[in-house]
Amino acid sequence: MEELAYIPSPSRGVLYLGPIPLRGYAFCIIIGVFVAVWLGNRRWIARGGRAGTVADIAVWAVPFGLVGGRLYHVITDYELYFSKGRDWVDAFKVWEGGLGIWGAIALGAVGAWIGCRRRGIPLPAYADAIAPGIAFAQAIGRWGNWFNQELYGKETHLPWALHITSSADGRVPGYYHPTFLYESLWCIGVALLVIWADRRFTLGHGRAFALYVAAYCVGRAWIEYMRVDDAHHILGLRLNDWTALIVFLLAVTYIVVSAKKRPGREEVVEPGAAEEAAEADSEDAVSLDKDEADSSAAKPDAEGSASESEEPADAENEAVDGAKNSAKDSAESAKKS
């Protein structure tokens, strides 16, 4: 393999600002959350909701999602924390990596439901608004695995192979499939697919979110198959492959059933938001009309003032002309004399 024909791994995943550790994994998660909230807010407003509602509900959804993601990881990989020679305290070290998206979405949905219920908002409409943002957040978050040199695939000598240099936790330095990159690119494609489908088919009642889930599961299944990290197997398939298959079937079933029972999209996603927007537009229109009326009233006054100012000027000019004529007559009379 040529020396430049690979993706290098970072020499370390944490920098220190004095005593404060700055971890690449944490930064990727935080940036992903901000992107999801920003895009979700834009989509929510476009659907008739208030600005800021997505962020208010995210205050509930994000902590629940982090806890759910960590719980799924710890439960499905319990031997990393509770087997002989391991320290169970490490189960709380989220910054070292290990968030299962399945648990994050499941428990995050519970947090979102609480936030939506407090504001009288239908959870499916909120889920539709934030679905592409979640996919983009996953695309960014996967780069945290690159910083930690984890979750890579089988050995390969392709030009885009990932060069693993760490030998910690049983890693073997070498060149492997960058499955973190594959999943990141797949999630970007899923986000764009959901945005397009939502515009093309006017998805509603949670179907945009279900499409995101189904599309993600398809990609996760083949990417999971490539990974070489330890995992529980059932009938020859990794546990996450089975999870992806089951969740995919549930998502597709929801799309079909929901489309029959509730076709179209919700007309009202946030009570009172449409009335407030209409009232604000009305106030703006009244203010604009008032400004135009004041401008029209000021225009004749200005013209009148200009006419009045012209009359004294004309009288002054006539007086000057008269004086000139009188002086001229006097001069001619003196000359004749």
Summary of the structure (lengths in Angstrom):
residues: 337
radius of gyration: 35.0
end to end distance: 123.2
largest distance: 140.6
contacts: 998
relative contact order: 0.10
helix: 70%
strand: 7%
